[in-house]
Amino acid sequence: MSETIRSVSLYVDRFNPPYAGLISNLLAMSAELGIDVFASEPSLEHLATFDLTEGDGQVAVVLGGDGSILRGMDHFLGKGIPLLGINAGHLGFLASTEKEGMHHALTLLASGDYSVDSLPLLLGEYSSGKRLRAVNDFSFNRSMMGGILHFEIFVENTGVAAVAGDGLVVSTPMGSTAYALSCGGPILAPGLPAMLVVPICAHSLSLRPLVVPDDLSVSVRIGELRGTGPVLSADGRPSGTLRENETFRISRDEGACSVVRFADQPGYYHKLGQKLGWGSRG
């Protein structure tokens, strides 16, 4: 048993907020169970009509889809509180429960009947020393004003490939079911100590996704540019444009993202088949 939860911090995405009725239902259920609900700082404006006080509870609750959950993870990283994702979107791969199970999930929180899992983080470092973190992935994408990208991939200090194409995705195992999967990468079980490197529309047909142990680093050095350099994104959030000859280094971060899990919820492989529609005949 974990500690019983008596307060939560609610995060809803201002870009794609859930409908008001779902928020009202969550507040009513929480009140019934004796759980105080605070508003997270990024959600204050959208939650203003619900008369919530800003604050951090024992658990962060994100109501939304995978994009909202990722942005919520980014906000709560470093606060030392676990995150509960309630899927109010489409796929909901990062969610701990679906919106239909919201009351049950809150009941388990109130009784302490849950566990806390740790998701690995990626640490990205610019040549300047600026640092970024990502739960799912870092991606390098050609800009609207840029031509084909030329870059080199290094594992530690060893050159592995010179690539021409539209970009690159470097992901955690959890992120392997996101952007990396749509680019043709394999699915990695969340507990594997690995990073996944997936080229985006590479000109060389021999270039394939690469799985690297997460105790090694992956560096990307930008080659000759025709126009604007590639846009670097962390979990889908644009974080800047890289210059010619600039290197971005990616490694396993020492920290982790804490998420709430429930023993009676479907496991990873059940969710995998369910979310990707593998249960029905093709």
C-alpha positions as CSV (number, residue, x, y, z in Angstrom):
1,M,0.0,0.0,0.0
2,S,1.1,3.5,-0.7
3,E,0.2,6.7,1.1
4,T,-3.5,7.7,0.9
5,I,-4.1,10.7,-1.3
6,R,-6.0,13.7,0.1
7,S,-4.9,16.3,-2.5
8,V,-4.2,16.5,-6.2
9,S,-3.1,19.1,-8.6
10,L,-5.2,19.2,-11.8
11,Y,-3.6,19.9,-15.2
12,V,-5.7,20.5,-18.3
13,D,-4.2,21.5,-21.6
14,R,-5.1,25.0,-22.8
15,F,-4.5,23.9,-26.4
16,N,-7.0,21.1,-26.3
17,P,-8.9,21.1,-23.0
18,P,-11.4,18.5,-22.0
19,Y,-15.1,19.5,-22.0
20,A,-16.3,21.2,-18.8
21,G,-18.6,18.4,-17.8
22,L,-15.8,16.0,-17.5
23,I,-13.9,18.4,-15.3
24,S,-17.0,18.9,-13.1
25,N,-17.4,15.2,-12.8
26,L,-13.8,14.8,-11.6
27,L,-14.2,17.6,-9.0
28,A,-17.5,16.0,-7.7
29,M,-15.9,12.6,-7.5
30,S,-12.9,14.0,-5.7
31,A,-15.1,15.9,-3.2
32,E,-17.0,12.7,-2.5
33,L,-13.8,10.8,-1.7
34,G,-12.3,13.6,0.5
35,I,-9.7,14.7,-2.1
36,D,-8.9,18.4,-2.4
37,V,-8.2,19.5,-5.9
38,F,-5.8,22.4,-6.7
39,A,-5.2,24.0,-10.1
40,S,-1.8,23.7,-11.6
41,E,-0.3,27.0,-12.7
42,P,-0.5,26.4,-16.5
43,S,-4.2,25.5,-16.2
44,L,-5.3,28.4,-14.0
45,E,-6.9,30.4,-16.7
46,H,-8.9,27.5,-18.1
47,L,-10.0,26.4,-14.7
48,A,-10.9,29.9,-13.5
49,T,-14.7,29.1,-13.7
50,F,-14.3,26.2,-11.3
51,D,-13.0,28.4,-8.5
52,L,-9.9,26.3,-7.7
53,T,-6.9,27.5,-5.8
54,E,-3.4,27.1,-7.3
55,G,-1.2,24.6,-5.7
56,D,0.6,21.2,-5.9
57,G,-1.1,18.2,-4.4
58,Q,0.3,14.8,-3.5
59,V,-0.4,13.6,-7.0
60,A,-0.6,15.5,-10.3
61,V,-3.7,14.5,-12.3
62,V,-3.7,15.2,-16.1
63,L,-7.0,15.1,-17.9
64,G,-6.4,14.7,-21.6
65,G,-4.8,12.7,-24.4
66,D,-1.1,11.8,-24.8
67,G,-0.1,15.3,-25.9
68,S,-1.6,16.8,-22.8
69,I,-0.1,14.1,-20.6
70,L,3.4,14.8,-22.1
71,R,3.0,18.6,-21.5
72,G,1.8,17.8,-18.0
73,M,4.8,15.6,-17.4
74,D,7.1,18.4,-18.5
75,H,5.5,20.8,-16.1
76,F,5.6,18.5,-13.1
77,L,9.2,17.1,-13.7
78,G,11.3,18.1,-10.7
79,K,8.4,18.7,-8.4
80,G,8.7,15.3,-6.8
81,I,5.1,14.2,-7.2
82,P,3.8,11.3,-9.3
83,L,1.5,11.9,-12.2
84,L,-1.8,10.2,-13.0
85,G,-2.9,10.4,-16.6
86,I,-6.6,10.1,-17.3
87,N,-7.2,9.6,-21.0
88,A,-9.7,12.0,-22.4
89,G,-8.2,12.0,-25.9
90,H,-7.8,9.4,-28.6
91,L,-4.9,6.9,-28.2
92,G,-4.0,7.5,-24.5
93,F,-0.9,5.3,-24.5
94,L,0.7,7.3,-21.6
95,A,-2.5,7.3,-19.5
96,S,-2.9,5.2,-16.3
97,T,-6.7,4.9,-16.9
98,E,-9.5,5.8,-19.3
99,K,-12.0,8.5,-18.4
100,E,-14.6,5.8,-17.9
101,G,-12.5,4.5,-15.0
102,M,-11.9,7.9,-13.4
103,H,-14.0,7.3,-10.3
104,H,-12.4,3.9,-9.7
105,A,-8.9,5.5,-10.1
106,L,-9.6,8.3,-7.6
107,T,-11.0,5.7,-5.2
108,L,-7.8,3.7,-5.4
109,L,-5.8,6.9,-4.8
110,A,-7.8,7.7,-1.7
111,S,-7.3,4.2,-0.3
112,G,-3.6,4.1,-1.2
113,D,-4.1,1.1,-3.5
114,Y,-1.7,2.1,-6.2
115,S,2.0,2.0,-7.1
116,V,4.5,4.5,-8.5
117,D,6.4,3.6,-11.6
118,S,9.5,5.4,-13.0
119,L,9.8,6.3,-16.7
120,P,13.3,7.0,-17.9
121,L,14.2,10.4,-19.2
122,L,16.5,11.6,-22.0
123,L,18.9,14.4,-21.5
124,G,19.8,16.5,-24.5
125,E,22.7,18.9,-24.5
126,Y,23.5,21.7,-27.0
127,S,27.1,22.6,-27.8
128,S,26.5,25.8,-25.7
129,G,25.7,23.7,-22.6
130,K,21.9,24.3,-22.7
131,R,20.0,21.2,-21.5
132,L,16.6,19.7,-22.3
133,R,14.8,16.7,-21.1
134,A,12.3,14.4,-22.8
135,V,10.1,11.6,-21.7
136,N,9.3,10.3,-25.2
137,D,11.8,11.6,-27.7
138,F,13.9,14.2,-29.3
139,S,13.3,14.9,-33.0
140,F,15.2,16.7,-35.7
141,N,13.0,17.9,-38.5
142,R,13.7,19.9,-41.7
143,S,12.2,23.4,-41.5
144,M,9.7,24.9,-44.0
145,M,12.5,27.1,-45.4
146,G,15.2,24.4,-45.3
147,G,16.3,21.8,-47.8
148,I,17.2,18.2,-47.3
149,L,19.2,17.6,-44.1
150,H,22.7,16.2,-43.9
151,F,23.9,15.0,-40.5
152,E,26.1,12.5,-38.8
153,I,25.2,10.1,-36.1
154,F,27.7,9.1,-33.4
155,V,27.4,6.6,-30.6
156,E,29.8,7.8,-27.9
157,N,32.6,9.2,-30.1
158,T,32.3,6.6,-32.9
159,G,30.7,7.7,-36.2
160,V,27.9,5.3,-37.2
161,A,26.2,6.9,-40.2
162,A,26.2,9.9,-42.5
163,V,22.6,10.6,-43.3
164,A,20.7,12.6,-45.9
165,G,17.0,12.9,-45.3
166,D,14.1,14.7,-43.6
167,G,15.4,14.2,-40.0
168,L,15.8,11.8,-37.1
169,V,14.0,10.7,-33.9
170,V,15.8,9.5,-30.8
171,S,13.4,8.0,-28.3
172,T,13.0,6.2,-25.0
173,P,11.4,2.7,-25.0
174,M,8.1,4.4,-23.9
175,G,8.4,6.8,-26.9
176,S,8.9,3.9,-29.3
177,T,5.1,3.7,-29.8
178,A,4.9,7.4,-30.7
179,Y,6.7,9.4,-33.4
180,A,9.4,6.8,-33.8
181,L,6.8,4.1,-34.6
182,S,5.2,6.2,-37.3
183,C,8.7,6.6,-38.9
184,G,9.1,2.8,-39.1
185,G,10.9,2.1,-35.8
186,P,10.3,-1.1,-33.7
187,I,8.4,-1.2,-30.4
188,L,10.5,-1.5,-27.3
189,A,9.2,-2.7,-24.0
190,P,9.3,0.2,-21.5
191,G,11.7,-1.5,-19.1
192,L,14.5,-2.0,-21.6
193,P,17.7,-0.1,-20.9
194,A,17.9,1.3,-24.4
195,M,17.5,4.3,-26.7
196,L,16.0,4.1,-30.2
197,V,17.4,6.0,-33.2
198,V,15.1,6.2,-36.2
199,P,15.9,8.2,-39.4
200,I,13.0,10.1,-41.1
201,C,12.7,9.5,-44.8
202,A,16.4,8.7,-45.3
203,H,17.7,8.7,-48.9
204,S,19.7,5.5,-48.3
205,L,17.4,2.5,-48.2
206,S,20.0,0.5,-46.3
207,L,19.7,2.8,-43.2
208,R,17.6,1.2,-40.6
209,P,16.5,2.0,-37.0
210,L,19.2,1.4,-34.4
211,V,18.8,0.3,-30.8
212,V,21.6,1.7,-28.5
213,P,22.2,0.8,-24.8
214,D,21.2,3.7,-22.6
215,D,24.5,3.8,-20.8
216,L,26.0,5.2,-24.1
217,S,25.3,8.6,-25.7
218,V,24.0,9.4,-29.1
219,S,25.2,12.6,-30.8
220,V,23.9,14.3,-33.9
221,R,26.1,16.7,-35.9
222,I,24.5,18.9,-38.5
223,G,26.2,19.0,-41.8
224,E,25.9,21.4,-44.7
225,L,22.7,23.3,-44.8
226,R,20.6,24.6,-47.7
227,G,18.5,27.2,-46.1
228,T,17.3,27.2,-42.4
229,G,18.6,24.5,-40.1
230,P,16.6,21.7,-38.6
231,V,14.1,22.3,-35.8
232,L,14.9,20.4,-32.6
233,S,11.8,19.3,-30.6
234,A,11.6,17.7,-27.2
235,D,8.4,15.6,-26.8
236,G,6.9,17.5,-29.7
237,R,7.7,20.9,-28.3
238,P,9.9,23.0,-30.7
239,S,13.0,24.0,-28.7
240,G,15.2,25.8,-31.3
241,T,16.9,25.6,-34.6
242,L,20.3,23.9,-35.0
243,R,23.1,25.5,-37.0
244,E,25.6,24.0,-39.4
245,N,28.3,22.0,-37.7
246,E,26.4,22.2,-34.4
247,T,26.2,18.9,-32.3
248,F,23.4,17.8,-30.0
249,R,24.2,15.1,-27.5
250,I,21.6,12.7,-26.1
251,S,22.0,10.4,-23.1
252,R,20.0,8.8,-20.3
253,D,19.1,11.4,-17.7
254,E,19.8,10.6,-14.0
255,G,16.3,11.5,-13.0
256,A,13.0,9.8,-14.0
257,C,9.3,10.7,-14.5
258,S,7.1,9.2,-11.7
259,V,3.7,7.9,-12.8
260,V,0.8,6.3,-10.9
261,R,-0.1,2.7,-11.8
262,F,-2.9,0.4,-10.7
263,A,-2.6,-3.3,-10.2
264,D,-6.0,-4.0,-11.7
265,Q,-5.5,-2.1,-14.9
266,P,-4.5,-3.9,-18.1
267,G,-0.7,-4.5,-18.4
268,Y,1.5,-3.1,-21.1
269,Y,1.1,-5.8,-23.7
270,H,-2.6,-5.9,-23.3
271,K,-2.7,-2.2,-23.8
272,L,-0.4,-2.4,-26.7
273,G,-2.6,-4.8,-28.6
274,Q,-5.7,-2.9,-27.7
275,K,-4.5,0.6,-28.6
276,L,-3.0,-0.5,-31.9
277,G,-6.0,-2.5,-32.9
278,W,-4.3,-5.9,-33.1
279,G,-7.2,-7.7,-31.5
280,S,-9.2,-7.8,-34.7
281,R,-8.5,-9.7,-37.9
282,G,-6.8,-7.5,-40.6
